[in-house]
């Protein structure tokens, strides 16, 4: 009887030690992720599921950080968009069975990396926009039966490959976005920094770190500023009711008050709406009537540049004829 009591006491002690050790490991891993510029938050009121985001950091996030991410239990959402992770690095998250949502957009991940995701049995959402993935890589995920939505816009996945993969899971939506030959994909007068290229204004991410930033004074000087513009050309005619322009919300960034919204017939640009004296950094503009256009351009005249001489667009969202807000990736050609 005595040995049984001692055994029970030993088991309880061992369990407590393991629990304390696990909490210490989680705390250390969480601290490492935060030191890398990431965030760790709870997704619901229960405090059990966690959301780990590394896409907003100004630091370079590489494969080494994923070792710490994998040590955090009950991670349901993981956002790695725009980071420097590689195919090999994804091996670190191969056993994160609690993942339901994974963002890998705007990374160099390719077919080899997707092989490491085959064990994520609870995955429902996967964003592969702007990656190196092809039909071959997508096919490696056919065993993930809980998938509901996969984004493969601006990858090498073909419409046929997307359709074949969609059939592997009932109700699965494989979104290939605008899979057309564009006249000019996305263009801008200039970029303030290579990191802030024009396509950042339509990548689905509203963070300032994923925005387009113009050259200072449109490439001119304080005394001789130039007109500044950002444009997207769809390639085919698209019907739009309006656009929503999301600016940099930080208080230190000056407000863009005056600009023109222009439409294109594929050859020339024509102003269809003028925004004057805007009082918010997010502007929703509805046109007088539905416009059929091959592109949208935001033009800021030299006399209307913000006080620091730079124009910032975090995200442009098309508004479809039925009045609903869309992303450029989801925009359907009418």
C-alpha positions in Angstrom: 0.0 0.0 0.0 2.9 2.3 0.9 4.6 1.7 -2.5 1.3 2.6 -4.3 1.1 5.9 -2.5 4.7 6.6 -3.3 4.0 5.7 -7.0 1.0 8.0 -7.1 3.0 10.8 -5.5 5.8 10.3 -8.0 3.4 10.4 -10.9 1.8 13.6 -9.7 5.2 15.2 -9.2 6.3 14.1 -12.7 3.1 15.5 -14.2 3.6 18.8 -12.5 7.2 19.0 -13.6 6.2 18.3 -17.2 3.4 20.9 -17.1 5.8 23.6 -15.7 8.4 22.7 -18.3 5.8 22.9 -21.1 4.7 26.3 -19.9 8.3 27.5 -19.8 8.9 26.2 -23.3 5.8 28.0 -24.6 6.8 31.2 -22.9 10.3 31.0 -24.4 8.9 30.3 -27.8 6.4 33.1 -27.6 9.1 35.6 -26.5 11.3 34.5 -29.5 8.5 35.1 -31.9 7.8 38.5 -30.5 11.5 39.4 -30.6 11.3 38.6 -34.3 8.6 41.2 -34.6 5.7 38.8 -34.6 2.5 38.8 -32.5 0.9 35.9 -30.6 -2.8 36.5 -29.7 -5.8 34.4 -28.7 -8.4 33.9 -31.4 -11.4 33.5 -29.1 -12.7 34.1 -25.6 -11.7 30.7 -24.4 -8.0 31.6 -24.7 -7.2 28.2 -26.1 -6.6 28.8 -29.8 -3.8 31.2 -30.8 -3.1 33.4 -33.8 0.6 33.9 -34.7 1.4 36.7 -37.2 4.8 37.5 -38.6 3.8 39.5 -41.7 3.8 43.0 -40.2 7.3 43.0 -38.8 10.0 45.3 -40.1 12.5 42.6 -39.3 13.6 39.8 -41.7 11.7 36.6 -40.8 13.5 33.5 -41.9 13.2 29.7 -41.4 14.8 29.9 -37.9 11.7 31.6 -36.5 9.5 28.7 -37.5 11.3 26.5 -35.0 9.8 28.7 -32.2 6.4 29.0 -33.9 6.1 25.2 -33.9 6.8 25.2 -30.1 3.7 27.2 -29.4 0.7 24.9 -28.7 -2.8 25.3 -30.2 -1.9 27.7 -33.0 -5.0 27.9 -35.3 -3.9 30.8 -37.5 -0.5 31.4 -38.8 0.4 34.4 -41.1 3.8 34.2 -42.8 3.0 36.4 -45.8 5.8 38.5 -47.2 8.5 36.7 -45.1 11.8 35.1 -46.2 10.8 31.5 -45.4 11.7 28.7 -47.8 10.5 25.3 -48.8 12.8 23.7 -46.3 11.6 25.9 -43.5 8.1 24.7 -43.8 9.2 21.3 -42.4 9.2 23.0 -39.0 5.4 23.4 -39.1 4.6 20.0 -40.6 3.2 18.7 -37.3 1.1 21.8 -36.3 -2.1 19.8 -36.5 -4.2 22.5 -34.9 -3.7 24.9 -37.9 -6.9 25.9 -39.7 -5.7 29.0 -41.5 -2.2 29.5 -43.1 -1.0 32.5 -45.0 2.1 32.0 -47.3 1.4 34.7 -49.9 4.2 36.7 -51.3 6.9 34.2 -50.2 9.3 32.1 -52.3 7.5 28.9 -51.3 7.1 26.3 -54.1 6.0 22.8 -54.8 8.6 21.2 -52.5 7.4 23.3 -49.6 3.8 22.1 -50.0 4.9 18.6 -49.4 5.4 19.5 -45.7 1.8 20.6 -45.4 0.2 17.3 -46.2 -0.2 16.4 -42.5 -2.1 19.6 -41.5 -5.3 17.7 -41.4 -7.5 20.5 -39.9 -6.4 23.1 -42.5 -9.4 25.0 -43.9 -7.8 28.1 -45.5 -4.5 28.4 -47.5 -3.3 31.5 -49.2 -0.6 30.9 -51.8 -0.9 34.1 -53.8 2.3 35.2 -55.4 4.3 32.1 -54.6 6.2 29.6 -56.9 3.5 26.9 -56.7 2.4 24.9 -59.8 -0.2 22.3 -60.5 2.3 19.6 -59.3 2.6 21.2 -55.8 -1.1 21.8 -55.4 -1.8 18.1 -56.1 0.3 17.2 -53.1 -2.4 18.6 -50.8 -5.2 16.4 -52.0 -5.4 14.5 -48.7 -6.4 17.7 -46.8 -10.2 17.0 -46.6 -11.1 20.0 -44.5 -9.9 22.6 -47.0 -12.5 25.1 -47.9 -10.6 27.9 -49.7 -7.3 28.1 -51.4 -5.9 31.2 -53.1 -3.4 30.6 -56.0 -3.6 34.0 -57.8 -0.4 34.9 -59.5 1.1 31.5 -59.3 1.9 29.0 -62.0 -1.3 27.0 -61.2 -3.4 26.7 -64.3 -7.2 26.8 -64.5 -7.2 23.1 -65.3 -5.0 22.3 -62.4 -7.2 24.3 -60.0 -10.3 22.7 -61.3 -8.8 19.2 -60.9 -7.7 19.9 -57.3 -11.0 21.5 -56.4 -12.7 18.2 -57.2 -10.7 16.4 -54.4 -12.7 18.0 -51.6 -16.5 18.6 -51.9 -17.2 22.4 -51.8 -13.6 23.4 -52.1 -13.0 26.8 -53.7 -9.7 27.2 -55.5 -9.4 30.8 -56.4 -7.2 31.7 -59.3 -8.2 35.4 -59.5 -7.8 37.2 -62.7 -6.2 34.5 -64.9 -5.9 36.6 -68.1 -3.2 38.1 -70.2 -2.9 41.7 -68.9 -2.1 44.7 -71.1 0.1 46.0 -68.4 -0.2 44.3 -65.0 0.4 46.9 -62.4 2.4 50.1 -62.9 3.4 53.2 -61.0 5.3 56.3 -61.7 8.0 55.5 -59.2 8.7 53.6 -55.9 10.1 55.2 -52.8 11.8 51.9 -51.9 12.0 48.5 -53.7 9.9 47.0 -50.9 7.0 49.3 -51.7 6.3 48.3 -55.3 3.0 49.0 -57.0 1.6 45.4 -56.6 1.6 45.9 -52.8 -1.5 48.0 -53.2 -3.5 45.0 -54.4 -2.1 42.1 -52.5 -5.0 41.8 -50.1 -3.0 43.2 -47.1 -3.9 46.6 -45.7 -0.8 46.9 -43.6 1.6 49.9 -44.2 4.4 47.4 -44.8 2.4 46.1 -47.8 1.6 49.4 -49.4 2.7 51.3 -52.5 4.7 54.4 -51.7 5.5 56.9 -54.4 8.8 58.6 -55.1 9.2 61.8 -53.1 7.5 64.7 -54.9 6.8 62.4 -57.8 10.5 62.1 -58.6 10.8 65.9 -58.6 11.9 68.4 -55.9 10.2 70.6 -53.3 10.4 73.5 -55.7 9.5 71.4 -58.8 7.2 68.5 -57.8 5.7 66.2 -60.4 2.3 64.6 -60.8 2.2 61.2 -59.1 0.1 58.2 -60.1 -0.6 54.6 -59.4 -2.4 52.3 -61.8 -3.7 48.8 -62.3 -4.6 47.5 -65.8 -6.9 44.5 -65.8 -6.4 43.5 -69.4 -10.0 42.8 -70.0 -13.0 45.2 -69.5 -14.3 45.1 -65.9 -17.5 46.6 -64.6 -17.1 48.6 -61.4 -19.5 50.7 -59.3 -16.7 52.4 -57.4 -13.4 51.9 -55.5 -12.3 51.9 -51.9 -8.8 53.3 -51.3 -7.2 52.4 -48.0 -4.4 54.8 -46.9 -1.8 54.6 -44.2 -3.7 55.0 -41.0 -0.7 56.0 -38.8 -1.1 59.5 -37.3 2.4 60.5 -38.3 1.5 60.1 -42.0 -0.1 63.2 -43.6 -3.6 62.9 -45.2 -4.1 62.6 -48.9 -6.9 65.1 -49.5 -7.2 65.6 -53.2 -6.9 63.1 -56.1 -8.5 61.9 -59.3 -9.8 58.4 -60.1 -9.4 57.6 -63.8 -10.6 54.8 -66.0 -9.0 53.3 -69.2 -10.2 52.1 -72.5 -6.8 50.3 -73.0 -5.2 53.3 -74.7 -5.9 56.5 -72.7 -7.0 57.5 -69.2 -10.0 59.6 -68.4 -11.0 61.1 -65.1 -14.3 59.7 -63.9 -14.3 61.1 -60.3 -12.5 63.8 -58.3 -12.0 63.4 -54.6 -11.6 66.9 -52.9 -10.8 67.7 -49.4 -11.0 64.1 -48.1 -11.2 64.0 -44.3 -10.3 60.3 -43.7 -7.4 58.1 -44.7 -9.9 55.5 -46.1 -12.0 56.8 -48.9 -14.9 54.9 -50.5 -16.0 56.4 -53.8 -19.2 55.3 -55.7 -19.4 56.4 -59.3 -22.5 58.1 -60.7 -23.1 55.0 -62.8 -21.4 51.6 -63.4 -18.2 52.0 -65.3 -16.7 49.5 -67.7 -13.0 49.9 -67.7 -9.7 48.1 -68.4 -7.9 49.8 -65.6 -8.0 52.2 -62.6 -5.5 54.9 -62.0 -5.2 57.2 -59.0 -3.7 60.5 -60.0 -2.4 63.1 -57.6 -1.4 66.4 -59.2 1.8 68.0 -58.1 -0.1 70.8 -56.4 -2.1 68.2 -54.3 0.8 66.1 -52.9 0.8 65.5 -49.1 3.1 67.7 -47.0 5.9 65.1 -47.1 5.7 64.7 -50.8 4.8 61.1 -50.8 1.6 59.2 -51.8 0.7 55.9 -50.0 -1.9 53.4 -51.0 -2.1 50.4 -48.6 -4.9 48.8 -50.6 -7.3 49.4 -53.5 -10.6 47.5 -53.3 -12.9 47.4 -56.3 -16.6 47.8 -55.7 -18.7 45.6 -58.0 -21.9 46.6 -59.7 -24.0 45.0 -56.9 -22.3 47.3 -54.4 -20.1 44.7 -52.7 -16.5 45.3 -51.9 -14.0 42.9 -53.4 -10.2 42.3 -53.6 -8.5 42.4 -57.0 -7.7 38.7 -56.6 -11.4 37.9 -56.2 -12.6 40.2 -58.9 -14.7 38.3 -61.5 -14.5 39.3 -65.1 -17.9 40.2 -66.4 
